Protein backbone atom coordinates (compact mmCIF):
# COMPACT_ATOMS: atom_id res chain seq x y z
CA UNK A 1 0.00 0.00 0.00
CA UNK A 2 1.31 3.44 -0.82
CA UNK A 3 2.36 5.67 2.04
CA UNK A 4 -0.01 8.36 3.21
CA UNK A 5 1.96 11.49 3.97
CA UNK A 6 1.69 12.67 7.54
CA UNK A 7 -0.90 15.40 7.93
CA UNK A 8 -2.17 17.44 10.80
CA UNK A 9 1.18 18.59 12.18
CA UNK A 10 1.82 22.30 12.35
CA UNK A 11 2.13 23.56 8.80
CA UNK A 12 1.62 20.06 7.42
CA UNK A 13 5.16 18.89 8.20
CA UNK A 14 7.03 16.99 10.84
CA UNK A 15 8.45 18.83 13.80
CA UNK A 16 12.13 18.63 14.64
CA UNK A 17 13.84 19.73 17.83
CA UNK A 18 15.94 22.80 17.30
CA UNK A 19 19.66 22.63 17.99
CA UNK A 20 19.48 25.44 20.52
CA UNK A 21 20.64 24.89 24.07
CA UNK A 22 18.66 25.32 27.23
CA UNK A 23 18.05 24.00 30.69
CA UNK A 24 15.20 22.25 32.40
CA UNK A 25 12.91 25.25 31.95
CA UNK A 26 11.84 24.03 28.53
CA UNK A 27 13.84 26.49 26.44
CA UNK A 28 15.45 23.68 24.46
CA UNK A 29 12.05 22.12 23.76
CA UNK A 30 11.27 24.76 21.14
CA UNK A 31 10.66 22.95 17.88
CA UNK A 32 11.33 23.98 14.30
CA UNK A 33 9.34 22.84 11.32
CA UNK A 34 10.66 20.19 8.96
CA UNK A 35 8.73 19.34 5.81
CA UNK A 36 8.13 15.88 4.40
CA UNK A 37 10.86 14.30 2.34
CA UNK A 38 10.78 15.02 -1.43
CA UNK A 39 8.05 13.02 -3.16
CA UNK A 40 10.63 11.53 -5.53
CA UNK A 41 12.41 9.94 -2.55
CA UNK A 42 9.22 8.61 -0.95
CA UNK A 43 7.95 7.06 -4.20
CA UNK A 44 11.21 5.19 -4.79
CA UNK A 45 11.08 3.51 -1.39
CA UNK A 46 7.76 1.59 -1.61
CA UNK A 47 8.02 0.59 2.05
CA UNK A 48 6.35 -2.55 3.52
CA UNK A 49 4.07 -0.67 5.90
CA UNK A 50 2.43 -2.78 8.63
CA UNK A 51 -1.13 -3.83 7.81
CA UNK A 52 -2.43 -2.92 11.26
CA UNK A 53 -2.02 -0.13 13.77
CA UNK A 54 -0.20 3.07 12.84
CA UNK A 55 3.33 3.86 11.76
CA UNK A 56 5.38 7.00 11.10
CA UNK A 57 8.96 7.33 9.78
CA UNK A 58 11.32 10.27 9.24
CA UNK A 59 14.94 10.78 8.17
CA UNK A 60 16.87 13.42 10.09
CA UNK A 61 17.61 16.48 7.93
CA UNK A 62 15.70 14.93 5.00
CA UNK A 63 12.09 14.85 6.21
CA UNK A 64 9.14 12.59 6.84
CA UNK A 65 8.84 9.45 4.74
CA UNK A 66 5.14 9.20 5.47
CA UNK A 67 2.75 7.42 7.78
CA UNK A 68 0.15 4.69 7.65
CA UNK A 69 -2.92 4.01 9.76
CA UNK A 70 -5.56 6.19 11.39
CA UNK A 71 -4.06 9.06 13.35
CA UNK A 72 -5.88 8.51 16.63
CA UNK A 73 -4.59 8.37 20.19
CA UNK A 74 -4.01 4.81 21.40
CA UNK A 75 -2.36 3.22 24.46
CA UNK A 76 1.45 3.16 24.06
CA UNK A 77 2.51 1.02 27.06
CA UNK A 78 6.22 1.38 27.92
CA UNK A 79 7.04 3.84 25.14
CA UNK A 80 5.94 6.16 27.95
CA UNK A 81 9.32 5.66 29.58
CA UNK A 82 11.05 7.61 26.82
CA UNK A 83 9.19 10.72 27.99
CA UNK A 84 9.98 9.83 31.61
CA UNK A 85 13.69 9.67 30.77
CA UNK A 86 13.45 12.85 28.69
CA UNK A 87 11.93 14.83 31.57
CA UNK A 88 14.36 13.39 34.14
CA UNK A 89 17.32 14.40 31.99
CA UNK A 90 15.89 17.87 31.41
CA UNK A 91 15.68 18.35 35.18
CA UNK A 92 18.91 16.51 35.99
CA UNK A 93 21.29 16.53 32.99
CA UNK A 94 24.10 13.98 33.05
CA UNK A 95 27.59 15.01 32.06
CA UNK A 96 29.33 12.93 29.42
CA UNK A 97 29.99 9.54 31.00
CA UNK A 98 28.92 10.71 34.45
CA UNK A 99 26.63 8.68 36.66
CA UNK A 100 24.84 11.59 38.29
CA UNK A 101 23.57 11.66 41.87
CA UNK A 102 23.14 8.56 44.00
CA UNK A 103 19.48 7.68 44.56
CA UNK A 104 18.16 5.41 47.31
CA UNK A 105 15.68 2.69 46.38
CA UNK A 106 12.62 3.20 48.55
CA UNK A 107 10.39 0.56 50.11
CA UNK A 108 7.73 0.93 47.44
CA UNK A 109 10.06 0.38 44.48
CA UNK A 110 11.61 -2.64 46.20
CA UNK A 111 8.21 -4.19 46.91
CA UNK A 112 7.05 -3.59 43.35
CA UNK A 113 10.13 -5.43 42.08
CA UNK A 114 8.39 -8.68 43.01
CA UNK A 115 5.22 -7.96 41.03
CA UNK A 116 4.04 -10.73 38.71
CA UNK A 117 1.68 -8.48 36.74
CA UNK A 118 4.11 -5.95 35.24
CA UNK A 119 7.70 -5.60 34.05
CA UNK A 120 10.07 -4.61 36.84
CA UNK A 121 13.76 -4.30 37.66
CA UNK A 122 15.33 -6.25 40.58
CA UNK A 123 16.16 -3.49 43.05
CA UNK A 124 16.34 -3.75 46.85
CA UNK A 125 15.21 -1.35 49.57
CA UNK A 126 18.03 0.88 50.77
CA UNK A 127 20.16 0.13 47.72
CA UNK A 128 21.85 3.23 46.34
CA UNK A 129 22.19 3.44 42.58
CA UNK A 130 23.28 6.26 40.30
CA UNK A 131 20.79 8.19 38.23
CA UNK A 132 22.37 6.72 35.09
CA UNK A 133 22.03 3.16 36.40
CA UNK A 134 18.37 3.73 37.26
CA UNK A 135 17.76 5.11 33.76
CA UNK A 136 19.28 1.92 32.38
CA UNK A 137 17.08 -0.24 34.62
CA UNK A 138 14.02 1.70 33.49
CA UNK A 139 14.74 1.68 29.77
CA UNK A 140 16.41 -1.69 29.16
CA UNK A 141 14.29 -4.26 31.04
CA UNK A 142 11.44 -1.69 31.12
CA UNK A 143 11.27 -1.49 34.91
CA UNK A 144 7.95 0.06 35.84
CA UNK A 145 8.98 0.24 39.49
CA UNK A 146 12.09 2.22 38.57
CA UNK A 147 10.09 4.62 36.37
CA UNK A 148 7.84 5.44 39.32
CA UNK A 149 10.85 5.68 41.68
CA UNK A 150 12.51 8.24 39.39
CA UNK A 151 9.25 10.17 39.15
CA UNK A 152 8.98 10.38 42.95
CA UNK A 153 12.65 11.35 43.25
CA UNK A 154 12.27 14.14 40.71
CA UNK A 155 8.88 15.61 41.60
CA UNK A 156 7.91 14.22 45.00
CA UNK A 157 5.07 12.12 43.59
CA UNK A 158 4.17 10.39 40.37
CA UNK A 159 1.16 12.69 40.00
CA UNK A 160 3.32 15.81 40.06
CA UNK A 161 5.77 14.23 37.63
CA UNK A 162 2.96 13.48 35.17
CA UNK A 163 2.22 17.21 35.05
CA UNK A 164 5.80 17.73 33.89
CA UNK A 165 5.44 14.98 31.28
CA UNK A 166 2.35 16.57 29.76
CA UNK A 167 3.97 20.01 29.80
CA UNK A 168 6.97 18.61 27.91
CA UNK A 169 4.65 16.93 25.41
CA UNK A 170 2.89 20.24 24.81
CA UNK A 171 6.19 22.02 24.21
CA UNK A 172 7.16 19.38 21.66
CA UNK A 173 3.90 19.87 19.77
CA UNK A 174 2.51 16.45 20.78
CA UNK A 175 -1.10 17.61 20.57
CA UNK A 176 -2.61 14.11 20.52
CA UNK A 177 -0.76 12.79 23.58
CA UNK A 178 -1.84 12.40 27.22
CA UNK A 179 0.34 10.92 29.95
CA UNK A 180 -1.29 9.54 33.11
CA UNK A 181 1.69 7.73 34.65
CA UNK A 182 5.46 7.44 34.44
CA UNK A 183 5.66 3.77 33.47
CA UNK A 184 3.04 3.26 30.77
CA UNK A 185 1.14 0.52 32.55
CA UNK A 186 -1.99 2.68 32.50
CA UNK A 187 -3.98 2.25 29.25
CA UNK A 188 -5.10 5.86 29.72
CA UNK A 189 -1.66 7.04 28.61
CA UNK A 190 -2.29 7.52 24.91
CA UNK A 191 -0.52 8.96 21.89
CA UNK A 192 -0.05 8.64 18.14
CA UNK A 193 2.82 7.43 15.99
CA UNK A 194 3.34 10.97 14.69
CA UNK A 195 3.60 12.39 18.20
CA UNK A 196 5.94 9.67 19.39
CA UNK A 197 8.13 10.32 16.35
CA UNK A 198 8.57 13.90 17.54
CA UNK A 199 9.58 12.63 20.97
CA UNK A 200 12.01 10.09 19.53
CA UNK A 201 13.88 12.76 17.60
CA UNK A 202 13.94 15.13 20.56
CA UNK A 203 15.01 12.47 23.06
CA UNK A 204 17.94 11.30 20.96
CA UNK A 205 19.42 14.80 21.17
CA UNK A 206 20.40 13.96 24.76
CA UNK A 207 23.75 12.08 24.79
CA UNK A 208 22.98 10.19 28.02
CA UNK A 209 19.62 8.94 26.76
CA UNK A 210 21.11 8.07 23.37
CA UNK A 211 23.90 6.06 24.99
CA UNK A 212 21.47 4.26 27.29
CA UNK A 213 19.00 3.06 24.65
CA UNK A 214 21.88 1.65 22.57
CA UNK A 215 22.97 -0.73 25.36
CA UNK A 216 22.25 -4.44 24.92
CA UNK A 217 22.51 -5.01 28.66
CA UNK A 218 23.59 -3.51 31.96
CA UNK A 219 24.96 -4.89 35.21
CA UNK A 220 23.47 -4.61 38.68
CA UNK A 221 25.51 -4.80 41.90
CA UNK A 222 25.02 -8.12 43.64
CA UNK A 223 23.52 -9.80 40.58
CA UNK A 224 25.62 -12.16 38.49
CA UNK A 225 23.43 -12.19 35.40
CA UNK A 226 23.25 -9.05 33.25
CA UNK A 227 19.97 -7.17 32.88
CA UNK A 228 19.14 -7.35 29.19
CA UNK A 229 17.47 -4.89 26.85
CA UNK A 230 14.03 -5.94 25.62
CA UNK A 231 14.73 -4.24 22.27
CA UNK A 232 15.95 -7.12 20.12
CA UNK A 233 16.05 -4.79 17.12
CA UNK A 234 19.46 -3.71 18.45
CA UNK A 235 20.83 -7.00 17.09
CA UNK A 236 20.41 -5.58 13.57
CA UNK A 237 23.26 -3.59 12.00
CA UNK A 238 22.92 0.16 12.34
CA UNK A 239 20.19 0.18 15.01
CA UNK A 240 20.97 2.62 17.84
CA UNK A 241 17.75 2.48 19.93
CA UNK A 242 15.08 3.13 21.18
CA UNK A 243 12.27 1.47 23.21
CA UNK A 244 9.76 -1.37 23.22
CA UNK A 245 6.32 -1.26 24.81
CA UNK A 246 3.63 -3.91 24.93
CA UNK A 247 0.47 -4.81 26.82
CA UNK A 248 -2.82 -6.48 25.98
CA UNK A 249 -4.73 -3.19 25.46
CA UNK A 250 -1.82 -1.46 23.70
CA UNK A 251 -0.60 -4.36 21.60
CA UNK A 252 3.03 -4.24 20.51
CA UNK A 253 4.74 -0.87 20.13
CA UNK A 254 8.26 0.03 19.09
CA UNK A 255 10.08 3.32 18.79
CA UNK A 256 13.34 2.86 16.90
CA UNK A 257 16.32 4.71 15.48
CA UNK A 258 18.93 3.49 13.01
CA UNK A 259 21.89 4.84 11.09
CA UNK A 260 21.87 4.07 7.37
CA UNK A 261 24.97 4.97 5.31
CA UNK A 262 24.76 6.21 1.73
CA UNK A 263 28.49 6.10 1.03
CA UNK A 264 29.02 9.71 2.03
CA UNK A 265 27.41 10.02 5.46
CA UNK A 266 25.14 8.34 7.97
CA UNK A 267 21.44 9.13 7.80
CA UNK A 268 19.60 8.74 11.10
CA UNK A 269 16.15 7.26 10.53
CA UNK A 270 13.44 7.30 13.20
CA UNK A 271 10.36 5.10 13.21
CA UNK A 272 7.39 4.39 15.46
CA UNK A 273 5.14 1.35 15.10
CA UNK A 274 2.02 1.17 17.29
CA UNK A 275 -0.88 -1.20 18.01
CA UNK A 276 0.45 -4.47 16.63
CA UNK A 277 -1.71 -7.48 17.55
CA UNK A 278 -3.87 -5.56 20.03
CA UNK A 279 -5.78 -7.86 22.38
CA UNK A 280 -3.21 -10.64 22.35
CA UNK A 281 -0.49 -11.27 24.91
CA UNK A 282 2.24 -8.66 25.48
CA UNK A 283 4.80 -11.14 24.17
CA UNK A 284 2.89 -11.70 20.93
CA UNK A 285 2.38 -7.98 20.43
CA UNK A 286 6.03 -7.24 21.09
CA UNK A 287 7.15 -9.85 18.59
CA UNK A 288 4.80 -8.45 15.94
CA UNK A 289 6.15 -4.93 16.51
CA UNK A 290 9.73 -6.19 16.21
CA UNK A 291 8.93 -8.05 12.99
CA UNK A 292 7.07 -5.12 11.42
CA UNK A 293 9.89 -2.75 12.31
CA UNK A 294 12.47 -5.22 11.04
CA UNK A 295 10.82 -5.38 7.63
CA UNK A 296 10.75 -1.59 7.42
CA UNK A 297 14.42 -1.37 8.37
CA UNK A 298 15.41 -3.99 5.81
CA UNK A 299 13.65 -2.03 3.08
CA UNK A 300 15.13 1.28 4.20
CA UNK A 301 18.66 -0.09 4.35
CA UNK A 302 18.26 -1.51 0.84
CA UNK A 303 16.44 1.40 -0.83
CA UNK A 304 17.07 4.67 1.01
CA UNK A 305 20.67 5.29 -0.16
CA UNK A 306 19.73 4.79 -3.82
CA UNK A 307 16.56 6.91 -3.47
CA UNK A 308 18.49 9.79 -1.94
CA UNK A 309 21.26 9.46 -4.52
CA UNK A 310 18.83 9.41 -7.45
CA UNK A 311 16.98 12.41 -6.11
CA UNK A 312 20.23 14.31 -5.64
CA UNK A 313 21.42 13.49 -9.15
CA UNK A 314 18.10 14.46 -10.72
CA UNK A 315 17.97 17.71 -8.81
CA UNK A 316 21.53 18.58 -9.82
CA UNK A 317 20.70 17.85 -13.45
CA UNK A 318 17.91 20.44 -13.45
CA UNK A 319 19.96 23.32 -12.13
FENMONOR-V573801 format. One record per pair of residues at least 4 apart in sequence whose ideal C-beta (glycine too) atoms are under 8 Angstrom apart, sorted by the first residue. I is the first residue (numbers start at 1). J is the second residue. D is the distance in Angstrom with one decimal. If there is no record, write none. Layout:
i-><I I>
j-><J J>
d-><D D>
This chain:
i-><1 1 2 3 3 3 3 3 3 3 3 4 4 4 5 5 5 5 5 6 6 6 6 6 6 6 6 6 7 7 8 8 8 9 9 9 9 9 10 10 10 11 12 12 13 13 13 13 13 13 14 14 14 14 14 14 14 14 14 14 15 15 15 15 15 15 15 16 16 16 16 16 16 17 17 17 17 17 17 17 17 18 18 18 18 20 20 20 21 21 22 22 22 22 22 23 23 23 23 24 24 24 24 26 26 26 26 28 29 29 29 29 29 30 31 31 31 31 31 34 34 34 35 35 36 36 36 36 36 37 37 37 37 37 37 37 37 38 38 38 39 40 40 40 40 40 41 41 41 41 41 41 42 42 44 44 44 44 44 45 45 45 45 45 45 46 46 47 47 47 47 47 47 47 48 48 48 49 49 49 50 50 50 50 50 50 50 52 52 52 52 52 53 53 53 53 53 53 53 53 53 54 54 54 54 54 54 54 54 54 54 54 54 55 55 55 55 55 55 55 55 55 55 56 56 56 56 56 56 56 56 56 56 57 57 57 57 57 57 57 57 57 57 57 58 58 58 58 58 58 58 58 58 59 59 59 59 59 59 59 60 60 60 60 60 61 62 62 67 67 67 69 69 69 71 71 71 71 72 72 73 73 73 73 73 73 74 74 74 74 74 74 75 75 75 75 75 75 75 76 76 76 76 76 76 76 76 76 76 77 77 77 77 77 77 77 77 78 78 78 78 78 78 78 78 78 78 79 79 79 79 79 79 79 79 79 80 80 80 80 80 80 80 80 80 81 81 81 81 81 81 81 81 81 81 82 82 82 82 82 82 82 82 82 82 83 83 83 83 83 83 83 84 84 84 84 84 84 84 84 84 85 85 85 85 85 85 85 86 86 86 86 86 86 86 87 87 87 87 87 87 88 88 88 88 88 89 89 89 89 89 89 90 91 91 92 92 92 92 93 93 94 94 94 94 94 94 94 96 98 99 99 99 99 100 100 100 101 101 102 102 102 103 103 103 103 103 103 103 103 104 104 104 105 105 105 105 105 105 105 105 105 105 106 106 106 106 107 107 108 108 108 108 108 109 109 109 109 109 109 109 110 110 110 110 110 110 111 112 112 112 112 112 113 113 113 113 113 113 114 115 115 115 118 118 118 119 119 119 119 119 120 120 120 120 120 121 121 121 121 121 121 121 121 122 122 122 123 123 123 123 123 123 123 123 124 127 129 129 129 129 130 131 131 132 132 132 133 133 133 134 134 134 134 135 135 135 135 135 136 136 136 136 136 137 137 137 137 137 137 138 138 138 138 138 139 139 139 139 140 140 140 140 140 140 140 140 141 141 141 141 142 142 142 142 143 144 144 144 144 145 145 146 147 147 147 147 148 148 148 148 148 149 150 150 151 151 151 151 151 151 152 152 152 152 154 154 155 155 155 155 156 157 158 158 158 159 160 161 161 162 162 162 162 162 163 164 165 165 165 166 166 166 166 167 168 169 169 169 169 169 169 170 170 172 172 172 173 174 174 174 174 174 175 176 176 176 176 177 177 177 177 177 178 178 178 178 179 180 180 180 181 181 181 181 184 184 184 184 185 187 187 187 191 191 191 192 192 193 193 193 193 194 194 195 196 196 196 196 197 197 197 197 198 199 199 200 200 200 200 200 200 200 201 201 203 203 203 204 204 204 204 204 204 204 204 204 205 206 207 208 209 210 210 210 211 213 213 213 213 213 213 214 214 214 215 216 216 216 217 217 217 217 218 218 219 219 219 220 223 229 230 230 231 231 231 231 231 231 232 233 233 233 233 233 233 233 234 234 235 236 236 236 237 238 238 238 238 238 238 239 239 239 239 240 240 240 240 241 241 241 242 242 242 243 243 244 244 244 244 244 244 245 245 245 245 245 246 246 246 246 246 246 246 246 246 247 247 247 248 248 248 248 248 248 249 249 250 250 250 250 251 251 251 251 251 251 251 251 251 251 252 252 252 252 252 252 252 252 252 252 252 252 253 253 253 253 253 253 253 254 254 254 254 254 254 254 254 255 255 255 256 256 256 256 256 256 257 257 257 257 258 258 258 258 258 258 259 259 259 259 260 260 260 260 260 260 260 261 261 261 261 262 262 262 262 262 263 263 267 267 269 269 269 271 271 271 273 273 273 273 276 276 276 276 277 277 277 278 280 280 281 282 283 284 285 286 287 288 289 290 291 292 293 294 295 296 297 298 299 300 303 304 305 306 307 308 309 310 311 312 313 314 315>
j-><49 68 46 42 45 47 49 65 66 67 68 66 67 68 36 42 64 66 67 13 14 36 56 64 66 67 71 194 12 71 12 71 194 13 14 15 173 194 15 33 173 33 35 36 33 34 35 36 63 64 33 34 35 36 58 63 64 194 197 198 31 32 33 34 172 173 198 31 32 33 34 60 201 28 29 31 32 172 201 202 205 28 30 31 32 27 28 30 27 28 26 27 28 29 30 27 28 90 93 90 91 92 93 90 167 168 171 90 90 168 171 172 202 171 171 172 173 198 202 58 63 64 63 64 42 63 64 65 66 41 42 58 59 62 63 64 65 42 63 311 43 44 307 310 311 314 45 62 65 307 308 311 65 66 303 306 307 310 311 65 299 300 303 304 307 299 303 57 65 66 296 299 300 303 295 296 299 55 68 296 55 68 69 273 276 292 296 69 275 276 277 278 69 74 193 251 273 274 275 276 278 67 68 69 70 71 72 74 192 193 273 274 275 67 68 69 193 271 272 273 274 292 296 64 66 67 192 193 194 196 197 271 272 64 65 66 67 197 269 270 271 272 296 300 62 63 64 65 197 201 269 270 271 63 65 267 268 269 270 304 201 267 268 269 270 267 267 308 71 193 194 193 274 275 176 192 193 194 176 192 176 177 178 190 191 192 190 191 192 250 274 275 187 188 189 190 247 249 250 80 184 189 190 191 196 245 250 253 274 184 185 245 246 247 250 253 282 119 142 144 183 184 243 244 245 246 253 184 191 196 243 244 245 253 255 272 84 147 179 181 182 183 184 189 245 85 138 139 142 147 182 183 184 243 245 86 139 196 199 200 203 209 242 243 255 87 165 168 169 179 199 203 88 138 147 150 151 161 165 182 183 89 135 138 139 203 209 212 90 168 199 202 203 206 209 91 154 161 164 165 168 92 131 135 150 154 93 94 135 206 208 209 168 154 164 100 101 131 154 206 208 98 99 100 131 132 207 208 207 132 130 131 132 133 130 131 132 130 131 128 129 130 128 129 130 131 134 149 150 153 126 127 128 109 110 123 124 125 126 127 128 129 149 110 125 149 152 111 125 112 145 148 149 152 113 123 125 145 146 148 149 123 124 125 126 127 145 125 118 120 144 145 148 120 121 122 123 124 145 120 120 144 145 144 183 185 141 142 143 144 230 141 143 144 145 146 137 138 141 143 145 146 220 227 220 223 227 127 129 137 143 145 146 149 220 222 221 133 134 137 221 134 135 150 136 208 212 137 218 220 138 146 149 150 139 150 208 209 212 140 212 215 218 227 141 143 146 218 220 227 142 143 146 147 150 212 213 229 243 212 215 217 218 227 228 229 230 227 228 229 230 230 243 244 245 147 148 183 184 185 149 183 150 151 182 183 184 152 158 181 182 183 153 154 182 155 157 158 161 162 182 156 157 158 161 161 164 160 161 163 164 160 161 162 181 182 163 164 165 182 166 179 180 181 182 167 168 169 179 182 170 177 178 179 171 172 174 177 178 179 195 199 174 175 198 199 202 198 191 195 196 198 199 195 191 192 194 195 190 191 192 195 196 188 189 190 191 189 186 188 189 185 186 188 189 189 245 247 250 247 247 249 250 195 196 274 196 274 197 272 273 274 198 272 199 200 255 272 274 201 270 271 272 202 203 255 204 242 255 256 257 270 272 205 270 209 210 242 209 210 213 240 241 242 257 268 270 210 210 211 212 213 214 240 241 215 231 240 241 242 243 257 234 240 241 229 228 229 234 226 227 228 229 226 227 223 226 227 227 227 234 244 286 241 242 243 244 254 256 290 239 254 256 290 293 294 297 239 241 239 258 294 297 301 258 259 260 261 297 301 256 257 258 297 257 258 259 268 255 256 257 255 256 257 254 255 252 253 254 286 289 290 250 252 253 254 255 250 251 252 253 282 283 285 286 289 251 282 285 278 279 280 281 282 285 278 279 274 275 278 285 274 275 276 277 278 279 280 285 288 289 273 275 276 277 282 284 285 286 287 288 289 290 272 273 274 275 276 285 289 271 272 273 286 289 290 292 293 270 271 272 270 271 272 273 293 297 268 269 270 271 268 269 271 297 300 301 266 267 268 269 266 267 269 300 301 304 305 265 266 267 305 267 304 305 308 309 305 309 304 308 297 300 304 293 296 297 289 292 293 296 285 288 289 292 284 285 288 285 284 285 285 286 287 288 289 290 291 292 293 294 295 296 297 298 299 300 301 302 303 304 307 308 309 310 311 312 313 314 315 316 317 318 319>
d-><6.0 6.9 7.9 6.1 7.8 6.3 6.5 6.8 3.2 7.1 6.3 6.3 6.1 6.0 5.4 7.5 7.0 5.2 7.2 7.9 6.3 6.7 6.0 5.1 6.4 4.4 8.0 5.5 6.3 7.7 8.0 6.1 7.2 5.9 6.0 6.0 7.1 6.5 6.4 6.5 6.1 5.2 7.7 7.8 5.3 5.7 4.1 6.0 7.3 6.9 7.9 5.0 7.5 6.9 5.3 6.7 4.3 7.7 6.9 7.3 4.4 7.4 6.4 6.8 7.2 4.7 5.1 6.5 5.8 7.5 4.2 7.6 5.9 7.6 7.4 5.8 7.7 7.5 6.0 4.1 5.5 7.6 5.4 6.4 4.6 7.2 6.0 6.5 7.6 5.9 7.2 3.2 3.0 7.3 7.8 6.6 7.4 7.8 7.9 4.5 4.6 7.9 7.7 7.6 7.3 7.2 5.2 7.8 7.9 6.4 3.7 5.8 7.3 7.4 7.7 6.1 5.4 7.3 7.7 7.7 5.8 7.5 5.4 7.7 7.4 4.9 4.3 7.8 7.3 4.7 5.6 7.8 6.3 5.1 3.7 6.0 5.5 7.3 7.4 5.6 6.0 6.7 7.8 7.4 4.9 6.8 6.9 7.2 7.6 4.8 6.2 5.0 5.8 5.8 6.6 7.2 3.8 6.4 7.6 6.5 6.9 7.2 5.1 6.7 5.6 7.7 7.4 7.3 7.1 7.6 6.0 5.3 7.2 8.0 4.7 6.4 5.6 5.8 4.1 7.5 5.5 7.0 7.7 6.0 6.6 4.1 7.9 7.6 6.6 6.2 7.5 7.8 5.6 7.8 8.0 6.6 6.6 5.0 3.2 5.3 7.4 6.9 6.7 3.0 6.4 6.7 7.8 7.4 6.6 4.4 8.0 5.1 6.3 6.3 5.0 6.1 5.6 7.0 6.7 5.0 7.2 7.5 7.4 7.3 7.7 4.2 7.9 4.0 4.9 7.6 4.5 7.2 5.3 7.2 4.4 6.7 7.4 7.6 6.7 7.0 4.5 7.8 6.9 7.7 7.8 6.6 4.6 6.3 5.9 7.0 7.4 5.3 8.0 6.6 6.3 5.4 7.3 5.2 7.9 7.2 6.9 6.8 4.2 7.5 7.1 7.8 6.7 7.1 7.2 6.3 6.2 7.0 7.7 7.6 7.2 5.4 7.6 6.1 7.7 6.8 5.0 7.0 7.0 4.0 6.0 5.8 5.8 7.3 7.3 7.0 5.9 5.3 4.4 7.7 6.6 5.7 6.9 5.1 3.8 6.0 6.4 6.2 6.7 4.9 6.6 5.8 6.1 5.5 6.6 4.8 7.6 3.6 5.5 4.4 4.0 5.6 7.8 7.1 4.6 7.7 7.0 4.3 6.7 6.5 3.6 7.3 7.7 6.5 7.4 5.9 5.7 7.9 4.0 5.2 5.4 7.8 6.4 7.7 6.4 7.0 7.0 6.3 3.2 5.2 7.0 6.2 5.5 5.9 6.6 5.4 7.6 6.7 6.1 6.3 7.7 6.2 7.8 7.8 5.9 7.0 5.4 8.0 6.4 5.1 6.2 6.3 5.2 6.6 6.8 6.3 6.1 7.9 6.3 6.8 5.2 6.6 6.7 7.7 6.9 4.7 7.5 6.1 5.7 6.7 6.1 7.0 5.4 7.4 6.5 6.4 6.8 6.9 4.8 7.1 6.8 6.4 7.3 7.2 5.1 5.6 5.4 6.0 7.5 6.9 5.5 5.8 5.9 6.6 7.8 5.1 5.9 5.8 7.0 5.6 7.7 6.3 7.1 6.1 7.1 7.8 7.6 5.3 7.5 4.9 6.6 5.9 8.0 4.0 6.2 7.2 3.4 6.7 4.5 6.8 5.5 3.2 5.4 7.2 5.5 4.7 7.1 6.0 6.9 6.1 7.3 6.0 5.9 7.5 7.7 5.5 6.6 7.3 5.3 5.2 5.6 4.5 6.2 5.8 6.6 4.4 7.5 6.7 6.7 7.1 6.9 6.5 7.2 6.2 5.2 6.2 7.8 7.5 7.6 7.9 6.8 5.8 7.8 4.6 6.6 6.8 4.0 6.0 5.5 3.7 7.9 7.7 7.9 7.9 7.9 6.0 7.1 3.7 7.3 4.9 6.6 5.5 5.5 7.6 5.4 7.6 5.5 7.8 7.3 4.8 7.6 5.5 6.5 4.5 6.6 5.8 7.8 7.8 5.3 5.8 4.7 7.7 3.9 7.1 5.4 3.0 6.3 4.9 7.9 6.8 6.6 6.4 7.6 5.7 7.1 6.9 7.7 6.9 6.7 7.7 7.9 7.8 7.5 4.4 5.3 7.5 7.8 7.0 6.4 8.0 6.6 6.7 7.4 6.4 7.1 7.7 6.3 5.5 6.9 5.8 6.0 7.5 7.2 7.5 5.4 5.4 5.6 6.5 4.2 7.6 6.5 4.9 4.7 7.0 7.2 6.5 7.3 5.1 4.3 5.0 6.4 5.5 5.9 7.9 6.3 7.6 6.2 6.9 5.7 6.0 6.8 4.3 7.0 5.1 6.8 7.4 6.4 5.5 7.8 6.7 7.4 6.6 6.6 3.8 7.5 5.5 6.3 8.0 6.3 6.5 4.5 4.1 7.7 6.5 5.4 7.7 5.4 5.9 6.3 6.1 7.1 6.1 7.5 4.5 3.7 7.6 3.9 6.6 6.1 6.3 7.5 5.8 7.6 3.9 3.9 7.8 6.2 5.5 7.0 6.4 6.4 5.5 7.4 7.3 6.5 5.7 6.5 5.5 6.3 6.5 6.8 6.4 6.4 6.5 4.1 7.2 6.5 7.9 6.8 5.4 6.6 6.4 4.0 4.7 8.0 6.6 7.4 7.6 7.0 7.9 5.2 6.2 5.6 6.1 6.8 4.0 8.0 5.8 6.6 7.3 6.5 4.6 7.4 5.3 7.0 4.0 7.1 4.6 7.8 7.3 6.7 5.5 7.6 5.2 4.8 4.4 4.9 6.4 4.4 8.0 5.9 5.7 5.9 7.8 8.0 7.3 7.2 4.3 6.7 4.8 5.4 8.0 6.9 7.5 6.3 4.4 7.2 5.1 7.1 7.9 6.8 6.3 5.7 4.4 7.3 6.7 5.9 7.5 5.0 6.3 5.8 7.7 6.4 5.8 5.1 8.0 6.4 4.7 6.4 7.6 5.5 5.3 7.9 7.3 6.9 5.1 7.9 8.0 6.7 7.3 5.8 7.6 7.6 7.9 6.3 6.1 6.4 6.4 6.7 7.2 6.7 7.3 7.5 7.4 3.3 4.9 6.4 7.8 7.1 5.0 5.5 6.1 6.8 5.4 5.8 4.0 6.1 4.7 6.2 6.7 5.2 7.4 5.7 7.2 5.6 7.4 6.2 4.7 7.4 7.4 7.3 6.6 5.1 7.5 7.7 5.7 5.1 6.9 5.6 5.9 5.9 6.6 7.4 5.2 7.7 7.7 7.6 6.8 6.2 7.8 4.6 4.9 6.0 7.9 7.8 6.8 6.5 7.3 4.7 7.1 5.2 6.3 6.0 7.8 7.9 6.8 4.7 4.4 5.6 5.3 7.5 5.0 7.8 7.1 5.6 5.9 7.0 7.7 6.6 7.9 4.1 7.4 7.7 6.5 6.9 4.7 6.4 4.1 7.4 4.4 4.0 6.9 7.7 5.4 7.5 7.9 6.4 7.0 6.8 6.5 7.7 7.1 7.8 7.9 7.1 7.1 7.3 7.4 4.6 5.0 5.2 3.6 7.2 7.2 4.3 7.5 7.6 7.7 7.9 3.8 5.8 7.7 7.4 3.1 4.7 6.9 4.8 3.3 7.4 7.7 6.7 5.0 7.2 7.2 7.7 5.8 7.9 7.4 4.9 7.9 4.1 6.4 7.8 4.9 7.8 7.5 5.0 7.3 5.1 7.7 7.8 5.5 7.4 6.3 7.0 5.2 7.7 7.4 5.2 7.9 5.9 7.5 7.8 4.4 7.1 5.7 7.7 7.0 5.0 5.7 6.0 5.5 5.4 6.8 7.2 5.4 7.5 7.0 6.2 7.3 3.8 5.6 6.4 6.7 7.9 6.7 7.3 8.0 5.8 7.2 6.3 6.0 7.7 5.3 5.2 5.2 7.5 5.5 3.8 4.4 5.8 5.3 4.5 4.3 7.0 4.1 5.6 6.9 6.0 6.4 6.5 6.4 6.4 6.3 6.2 6.2 6.1 6.6 6.7 6.2 6.3 6.6 6.2 6.1 6.4 5.7 4.8 5.7 6.2 6.1 6.1 6.4 6.3 6.3 6.2 6.1 6.3 6.3 6.8 7.4>
